Amino acid sequence: MATRALLLLPLLAWSCGGEDVEVLCADSACYTLHRDESSWKSAQERCKDNGGNLAPVGSAGEAARLRELLARADWAGPAWLGLALPRGHCVRPQEPLRGFSWVAGGAPGNFSEWASEPAVTCVSARCAALRPPGPHGPGGWADRACRSTLPAFLCKFSFQGMCGLLPLAGRGTVTYTAPFGVRSARLAAAPFGTLAEVECDSGRASAFAVCKGPLDGGGFAWHPPGPLCPVNCGRHNGGCQQLCLDVPGESPRCACRPGYVLAADMASCVPEDSCHPNPCQGSCRALPGGFECGCEPGYVLAADGRGCSDVDECESGPCQHQCHNFPGGFQCHCRPGYSSAGPAGHHCHDVDECAQPDACPQLCINIPGSFRCTCRPGFQRQPGGESCLDVDECLRDPCPGACRNFPGGYECLCPPGFLRDDDGHGCSPGDAIPSSIPQSSGIPPSASSTPQSSTIIPESSSIPQSSGIPRTARIPWTTSIPRTLGMPTAGLGVGSDEHSADGPRLLLYYIVGSLVAILLLLAFALALVACRKRAAKREKPPAKNAADNYCWVPEQPESCGERSTS
């Protein structure tokens, strides 16, 4: 909101305890400068006890008021503000307030006036102080430890409205007691609830007035309204600076010549100013025969030429991702996975989650706004989880012989006579093994090409010859056991220490396998014999009894059985 005409000039005042306090009021708020050594927490408690808070600085107009207050008080040292970073919160350099927040609450706003960048921290509480302009620089905000002490602090007290000067018809002295405990001998205006005590120069008894409101037509006024200390035009012009009007039936009053108007004391005259009192909601600029209203950045002049309406800056799309409008400004927000970037935080920069330790069990792939975990070759993702499990490649039987699995890969254990490939995933015949295996024949091979596994059997009479097959005298024949891939052959494996070490182990595997196969065949044969015996027993005919050797004949007469006597 635009800065209105100041309603209360900064004057030296005093509280009930005798503390020196400087006061400045504008619009509907008063600002005080307290010259007292205190920590940030102690200063905030002092302000809160009187109904206020440590002063915020939400706009350029408010910053100008505080600078003017320090200048009128001739104060060149730092003073606490209501800006703090709690412990456990991190400084965010990309934000206008750098992660700090106002103790009075409300929207953070985009206004900032850092004289130096705050120390980057996440573990200690930091508080801000206002440093006035001087030889060290233009002034502004500076952070420091909240436990440290400063010689002054600034408070802000907000009110519903203000009353102007208590009008006096004659000469007198007014002492104002503000609601926040400050007494002043002279004010240009006073906040709602202020008590005014009047002592007239004529020696009349003291009078009192209170700033009350709001009135029916709006605004605030003194009760009783005054003017107090009636004048007498016949004595010292009634105390008036220019004209004293003594109208029959009315109390004497002061007036001004054309081009001037009565000041707030109702006795002095000041040049006529169309901006006093301020007819605008924002700022007012006096023009010949009129005035012109203006508004602070973030507001636009209303249709009536006096009010100010908020501008929705988000309609112009100033933010890369999301925009939040609030009265007098706006704030940009980034989507998850991004952080604010740029001097005003309008742009968004992708956060590299993979830079964080332990983001993924093995491999991390950063993508815009997020990241993805993956596994190294030889591993696979656990179903429903993030961990990586080893893949047993040996289950696919990738080797011509034995296979050994290890985390992330496998290697082939080659039989004797074979060399492992460079990648360890295959076997190739060694240089000592001929490219072709000779077939059994009656023609003996040369000595240089005879494999070690071949056995030369000389012809002997003890070897029977099949009929029809002629014998060749004195020509030996060869019985060769062909070597198949994956089977160890006795005597092979020369040329590689690794292959020589694997040969006995593989030979043992093949012997044990052969024994197991023989035992299985024997068990099968025994089971077959047992089954046949059981079947034969079921088919055996039942045993015959003695009656089976007889036949029955019909019964004959006894005469048939008698022997003939003839």
C-alpha positions in Angstrom: 0.0 0.0 0.0 1.2 3.5 -0.8 2.7 5.6 1.8 0.2 8.0 3.2 1.1 11.4 4.6 2.7 11.0 8.0 0.2 11.6 10.7 2.6 11.7 13.6 6.0 13.5 13.5 8.9 11.7 15.3 9.3 13.4 18.7 11.3 12.6 21.7 8.9 11.0 24.2 9.2 9.0 27.4 7.5 6.0 28.9 6.4 5.6 32.4 9.8 4.1 33.3 11.7 7.1 32.0 13.1 5.2 28.9 13.9 7.4 25.9 11.6 6.4 23.0 11.3 7.9 19.5 7.9 7.6 17.9 6.7 7.8 14.3 3.1 7.1 13.1 1.8 6.7 9.6 -1.5 5.4 8.3 -2.8 3.1 11.1 0.5 2.1 12.7 3.1 3.6 15.0 6.8 2.7 15.1 9.0 3.2 18.2 12.7 3.2 18.6 13.8 2.0 22.1 17.4 2.7 23.2 17.9 -0.3 25.5 20.5 -3.0 25.4 18.7 -6.4 24.8 18.7 -9.7 23.0 16.3 -10.3 20.1 14.0 -12.5 22.3 14.0 -9.9 25.1 13.2 -7.1 22.7 10.3 -9.1 21.2 8.9 -9.7 24.7 9.1 -5.9 25.4 7.2 -5.0 22.2 4.6 -7.8 22.8 3.9 -6.7 26.4 2.7 -3.3 25.0 0.6 -4.9 22.3 3.0 -4.9 19.4 5.8 -6.9 17.8 9.3 -6.2 16.6 8.9 -4.1 13.5 8.4 -5.9 10.1 9.4 -4.3 6.8 6.9 -5.5 4.3 7.3 -2.7 1.7 9.5 0.1 0.5 7.2 2.6 2.2 7.5 0.9 5.5 11.3 0.8 5.1 11.4 4.5 4.4 9.4 5.2 7.6 11.9 3.3 9.7 14.9 5.0 8.1 13.2 8.4 8.8 12.6 7.4 12.4 16.3 6.5 12.8 17.4 9.8 11.1 15.1 12.0 13.3 16.4 10.2 16.4 20.0 10.7 15.1 20.6 7.0 15.7 23.6 5.5 13.8 23.7 2.0 15.4 21.9 -1.2 14.5 18.5 -2.0 15.9 16.6 -5.4 16.1 13.9 -6.1 13.5 11.1 -8.7 13.7 12.9 -11.0 11.1 14.3 -14.3 12.3 15.3 -17.8 11.2 14.4 -20.5 13.8 16.9 -23.2 14.7 16.5 -26.3 12.4 15.5 -24.2 9.4 17.9 -23.6 6.5 18.9 -20.4 4.9 17.6 -20.4 1.3 19.6 -17.9 -0.8 17.2 -18.1 -3.7 14.3 -16.6 -1.7 13.8 -12.8 -1.1 13.8 -13.3 2.7 16.5 -16.0 2.5 14.3 -18.4 4.5 13.7 -15.9 7.4 10.1 -15.1 8.5 8.5 -12.1 10.2 7.5 -12.6 13.8 4.2 -10.8 13.1 3.2 -13.5 10.5 1.4 -12.7 7.3 2.5 -13.3 3.7 6.3 -13.2 3.3 6.2 -10.8 0.3 9.0 -10.2 -2.2 10.5 -7.1 -0.6 14.0 -7.5 0.8 16.7 -5.1 1.8 19.7 -7.2 2.7 22.9 -5.1 3.2 24.9 -8.4 3.3 23.9 -12.0 2.6 23.1 -14.0 5.8 25.4 -16.8 6.9 24.3 -20.1 5.3 23.3 -22.4 8.2 20.7 -25.0 9.2 21.5 -25.5 12.9 21.6 -22.1 14.6 19.0 -19.4 15.1 19.7 -16.2 13.3 18.0 -12.8 13.7 18.0 -9.6 11.6 18.8 -6.1 12.5 18.4 -2.8 10.7 21.6 -0.9 10.0 21.1 2.8 9.1 22.9 4.4 6.1 26.4 5.7 6.9 30.0 5.6 5.9 29.9 1.8 5.9 27.3 1.7 3.1 23.7 2.4 2.2 22.4 0.4 5.1 19.9 -2.4 5.2 19.4 -5.7 6.9 22.2 -7.8 8.5 21.9 -11.1 10.3 23.5 -12.1 13.6 23.1 -14.6 16.4 19.8 -14.1 18.3 21.5 -14.5 21.6 23.8 -11.5 21.0 22.7 -8.1 22.3 22.1 -4.8 20.4 21.8 -1.3 21.9 18.3 -0.6 20.4 15.2 -2.3 18.9 12.2 -1.2 16.8 8.6 -2.0 17.6 5.4 -1.7 15.5 1.9 -1.1 17.0 -1.1 -1.4 14.7 -4.4 0.4 15.3 -7.9 0.8 13.8 -7.2 4.4 13.0 -5.9 7.8 14.1 -7.2 11.0 15.6 -5.7 14.3 14.5 -4.4 17.0 16.8 -6.7 17.9 19.7 -8.0 21.3 18.7 -7.4 24.2 21.1 -9.1 27.5 20.9 -6.4 29.2 22.9 -2.9 28.6 24.1 -2.3 25.5 26.1 -0.1 22.4 26.5 -1.3 18.9 25.6 0.4 15.7 26.9 -0.6 12.6 25.0 -0.4 9.1 26.5 -0.4 6.4 23.8 -1.9 2.9 24.3 1.6 1.4 24.0 2.8 3.3 27.2 4.6 6.2 25.6 3.9 9.8 26.7 4.6 12.8 24.4 4.2 16.6 24.9 3.4 17.3 21.3 1.9 15.2 18.5 0.4 15.8 15.2 -2.0 12.9 15.5 -2.6 10.1 18.0 -3.7 6.4 17.6 -7.1 5.2 18.7 -7.3 5.0 22.5 -4.8 7.8 23.2 -5.5 10.0 26.3 -4.9 13.7 26.0 -4.4 16.0 29.1 -4.7 19.7 28.4 -3.4 22.6 30.6 -4.5 26.1 29.3 -2.3 29.1 29.6 -5.3 31.1 31.0 -4.9 29.1 34.2 -8.1 27.2 33.8 -8.3 23.7 35.3 -6.9 20.8 33.4 -9.1 19.1 30.8 -9.0 15.6 29.3 -10.0 14.1 26.0 -9.9 10.5 24.5 -9.5 9.4 20.9 -12.6 7.4 20.1 -14.3 6.0 17.1 -15.2 4.9 14.6 -17.8 7.6 14.0 -21.0 7.2 12.0 -19.4 8.6 8.9 -16.2 6.8 9.5 -13.0 8.0 11.0 -11.9 8.8 14.6 -12.4 11.9 16.7 -11.7 13.3 20.2 -14.3 13.2 22.9 -15.0 15.9 23.9 -14.3 17.3 20.4 -13.0 20.7 21.6 -11.7 23.2 20.9 -10.4 23.5 24.4 -9.0 26.6 26.1 -11.4 29.2 24.8 -9.8 32.3 23.3 -10.5 36.0 23.7 -9.8 38.0 20.5 -9.1 41.1 22.5 -6.0 39.6 24.1 -3.1 38.6 21.9 -5.4 38.1 19.0 -7.0 35.2 20.8 -3.8 33.1 20.3 -4.5 32.9 16.6 -1.7 33.2 14.1 -3.7 35.2 11.4 -7.4 35.9 12.1 -9.5 35.7 15.2 -13.2 35.6 14.6 -15.5 36.8 17.4 -19.0 36.0 16.1 -21.9 37.0 18.4 -23.5 33.9 20.0 -20.4 31.8 19.2 -17.1 31.2 20.9 -14.1 33.0 19.5 -12.2 30.9 16.9 -9.2 31.3 14.7 -9.2 31.5 10.9 -6.7 32.0 8.0 -6.4 34.2 5.0 -7.1 32.9 1.5 -4.5 30.3 0.4 -4.0 29.1 3.9 -5.8 26.7 6.2 -5.8 26.0 9.9 -3.2 23.6 11.1 -4.1 20.7 13.4 -3.6 23.0 16.5 -6.6 25.1 15.2 -4.6 28.3 15.8 -1.7 28.1 13.3 -2.1 28.5 9.6 -0.3 26.5 6.9 -0.4 26.8 3.1 -3.5 25.2 1.6 -2.7 21.6 0.7 -5.3 19.5 -1.2 -3.5 16.4 0.0 -4.0 17.2 3.7 -5.8 15.3 4.9 -5.0 12.6 2.4 -8.0 12.0 0.2 -6.3 9.0 -1.5 -6.0 5.4 -0.4 -2.4 5.5 -1.6 -0.1 8.4 -2.1 -1.3 11.9 -2.9 0.5 14.6 -5.0 -0.8 18.2 -4.7 -1.5 19.9 -8.0 -2.7 23.5 -8.8 -6.4 23.4 -8.1 -6.4 19.7 -7.1 -4.5 16.6 -6.4 -3.4 13.3 -8.0 -3.5 9.9 -6.3 -1.0 7.1 -6.8 -0.5 3.5 -5.7 2.4 1.3 -4.6 3.9 -1.4 -6.9 1.5 -4.3 -7.0 -1.6 -2.1 -7.0 -3.4 -0.1 -9.7 -5.5 3.0 -9.3 -9.2 2.3 -9.0 -11.8 3.7 -11.3 -12.7 6.4 -8.8 -9.2 7.8 -9.1 -8.6 7.5 -5.3 -8.7 3.9 -4.3 -6.1 1.2 -5.1 -6.8 -2.3 -6.4 -4.5 -5.3 -6.2 -2.9 -6.4 -9.5 -2.8 -10.1 -10.2 0.7 -10.4 -11.4 0.3 -14.2 -12.1 -1.8 -13.4 -15.1 1.3 -12.3 -17.0 3.0 -15.6 -16.2 6.1 -14.4 -14.4 6.9 -17.8 -12.9 8.3 -20.9 -14.7 6.1 -23.3 -12.7 3.5 -22.1 -10.3 2.5 -18.6 -9.2 0.7 -17.5 -6.0 -0.8 -14.0 -5.9 -1.4 -12.0 -2.7 -2.3 -8.4 -2.1 0.6 -6.2 -3.3 2.7 -9.0 -4.8 3.1 -12.6 -5.8 5.4 -15.5 -5.1 6.7 -18.3 -7.3 6.7 -22.0 -6.4 8.5 -24.9 -8.0 7.1 -28.4 -8.6 8.5 -31.3 -6.5 12.0 -32.2 -7.7 12.9 -28.6 -8.5 14.4 -25.7 -6.5 14.0 -21.9 -7.0 16.6 -20.2 -9.1 17.4 -16.7 -10.3 17.6 -13.4 -8.4 13.9 -13.2 -7.7 13.2 -17.0 -7.6 11.1 -16.9 -10.8 12.9 -19.8 -12.4 13.2 -23.4 -11.3 16.3 -25.6 -11.5 16.2 -29.4 -11.5 17.4 -31.0 -8.3 20.0 -33.8 -8.8 18.8 -36.4 -6.4 21.6 -38.7 -7.5 24.1 -36.3 -5.8 22.6 -37.3 -2.4 24.4 -40.3 -0.7 22.6 -43.6 -0.7 20.0 -42.4 -3.2 20.0 -45.9 -4.8 21.5 -49.3 -3.9 23.6 -49.4 -7.0 23.1 -47.0 -10.0 21.1 -43.8 -10.0 19.7 -42.0 -13.1 18.6 -38.4 -12.7 15.6 -37.2 -14.7 13.9 -33.8 -14.8 11.9 -33.5 -11.5 12.8 -37.0 -10.2 15.3 -39.9 -10.5 15.3 -43.6 -11.2 17.2 -46.5 -9.6 18.7 -49.3 -11.7 21.1 -52.2 -11.2 24.5 -53.0 -12.6 24.9 -55.8 -15.3 24.5 -59.2 -13.7 21.9 -57.9 -11.2 18.1 -57.4 -11.3 15.6 -55.4 -9.3 13.9 -57.2 -6.4 10.2 -57.5 -7.2 8.4 -54.8 -5.2 11.6 -53.4 -3.7 14.6 -51.2 -4.4 17.4 -53.7 -3.7 19.4 -55.5 -6.5 19.7 -59.3 -6.5 22.4 -61.3 -8.3 21.4 -63.1 -11.5 22.6 -66.8 -11.6 23.6 -67.0 -15.2 24.7 -70.6 -14.8 21.0 -71.6 -14.7 21.0 -70.9 -18.5 23.8 -73.5 -19.0 26.0 -71.0 -20.9 29.2 -73.0 -20.7 30.3 -76.2 -22.6 31.5 -77.5 -19.3 31.1 -76.5 -15.7 30.0 -73.0 -14.8 30.8 -70.9 -11.7 28.5 -68.0 -10.7 29.7 -65.0 -8.8 27.9 -61.6 -7.8 27.4 -59.7 -11.1 28.7 -62.4 -13.5 29.9 -65.9 -14.2 32.8 -67.8 -15.6 33.2 -71.1 -17.5 35.4 -73.8 -16.1 36.9 -75.4 -19.3 37.7 -79.1 -19.5 41.3 -80.1 -20.0 42.6 -79.3 -23.5 40.4 -76.2 -23.8 41.2 -72.6 -23.2 38.8 -70.1 -21.7 37.8 -67.2 -23.9 38.9 -63.7 -23.0 35.5 -62.8 -21.6 35.4 -66.0 -19.5 32.1 -67.0 -21.1 33.2 -69.8 -23.4 35.9 -72.4 -24.2 38.0 -72.9 -27.3 40.2 -75.9 -28.2 43.8 -75.5 -27.1 46.8 -75.3 -29.5 47.9 -78.9 -28.5 44.6 -80.5 -29.7 44.2 -81.3 -33.5 41.3 -79.7 -35.2 39.9 -83.0 -36.3 39.6 -86.3 -34.3 40.7 -89.4 -36.4 38.1 -92.1 -36.9 38.8 -95.7 -36.1 40.2 -97.6 -39.2 42.5 -100.3 -40.1 45.2 -97.9 -41.3 47.5 -96.9 -38.5 48.0 -93.1 -38.3 51.5 -91.6 -38.2 53.3 -91.3 -34.9 53.0 -87.6 -34.9 49.2 -87.6 -35.3 48.3 -90.4 -33.0 46.2 -89.0 -30.1 47.3 -89.8 -26.6 44.0 -91.5 -25.9 44.4 -94.0 -28.8 45.4 -97.6 -28.0 47.3 -99.6 -30.6 46.3 -103.3 -30.4 48.6 -105.6 -32.4 46.9 -108.5 -34.3 46.9 -111.6 -32.2 45.5 -115.1 -32.7 43.5 -114.6 -29.6 41.3 -112.1 -31.3 38.5 -113.8 -33.2 37.8 -112.7 -36.7 34.4 -112.4 -38.0 33.6 -114.6 -41.0 33.7 -112.7 -44.2 36.1 -110.1 -42.9 39.6 -110.8 -44.3 42.6 -110.5 -42.1 45.5 -108.4 -43.1 48.7 -110.0 -41.9 51.1 -108.0 -39.7 49.1 -104.8 -40.0 48.0 -103.4 -36.7 44.7 -101.6 -36.2 43.7 -98.8 -33.9 40.9 -98.4 -31.5 40.3 -94.8 -30.8 38.0 -93.3 -28.2 36.7 -90.0 -29.7 36.8 -87.0 -27.4 33.5 -85.2 -27.2 33.2 -81.6 -26.0 32.8 -81.4 -22.3 34.4 -84.9 -21.5 37.9 -85.0 -20.0 40.4 -87.1 -21.8 43.3 -88.6 -20.0 46.6 -87.0 -20.8 45.2 -83.7 -22.1 45.4 -80.3 -20.5 49.0 -79.5 -21.1 49.8 -75.8 -21.6 47.6 -74.1 -19.0 48.1 -74.3 -15.2 44.4 -73.4 -14.7 43.3 -76.2 -17.0 45.7 -78.7 -15.3 44.1 -77.8 -12.0 40.5 -78.2 -13.3 41.2 -81.6 -15.0 41.2 -83.9 -12.0 38.2 -82.2 -10.6 36.2 -82.7 -13.8 37.4 -86.3 -14.2 36.1 -86.9 -10.6 32.7 -85.4 -11.6 32.5 -87.7 -14.7 33.5 -90.9 -12.7 30.9 -90.1 -9.9 28.3 -89.4 -12.6 29.0 -92.8 -14.3 28.7 -94.6 -11.0 25.4 -93.0 -10.3 24.2 -94.0 -13.8 25.3 -97.7 -13.3 23.6 -97.8 -9.9 20.4 -96.4 -11.4 20.5 -99.0 -14.2 21.1 -101.8 -11.7 18.2 -100.6 -9.5 16.0 -100.6 -12.6 17.0 -104.2 -13.5 16.3 -105.4 -10.0 12.9 -103.7 -10.0 12.1 -105.3 -13.3 13.0 -108.8 -12.1 11.0 -108.3 -8.9 8.0 -107.2 -11.0 8.2 -110.3 -13.2 8.4 -112.7 -10.3 5.4 -111.0 -8.7 3.4 -111.4 -12.0 4.4 -115.1 -12.4 3.2 -115.8 -8.8 -0.1 -114.3 -9.6 -0.5 -116.5 -12.7 0.4 -119.9 -11.0 -2.6 -122.4 -11.1 -4.2 -123.5 -7.9 -2.9 -126.8 -6.2 -4.7 -130.0 -7.1 -6.2 -132.4 -4.4 -6.5 -136.2 -4.4 -9.9 -136.2 -5.8 -8.8 -134.6 -9.0 -7.3 -138.1 -10.0 -10.6 -139.9 -9.9 -13.8 -139.8 -11.9 -17.2 -140.6 -10.7 -19.4 -143.2 -12.4 -23.0 -143.9 -11.9 -24.0 -146.4 -9.2 -24.6 -150.0 -10.6 -26.6 -152.9 -9.2 -24.8 -155.2 -7.0 -25.1 -158.0 -9.5 -23.0 -155.9 -11.8 -20.2 -156.1 -9.4 -20.4 -159.9 -8.7 -17.8 -162.0 -10.3 -19.0 -164.7 -12.7 -18.9 -168.2 -11.2 -18.7 -169.9 -14.4 
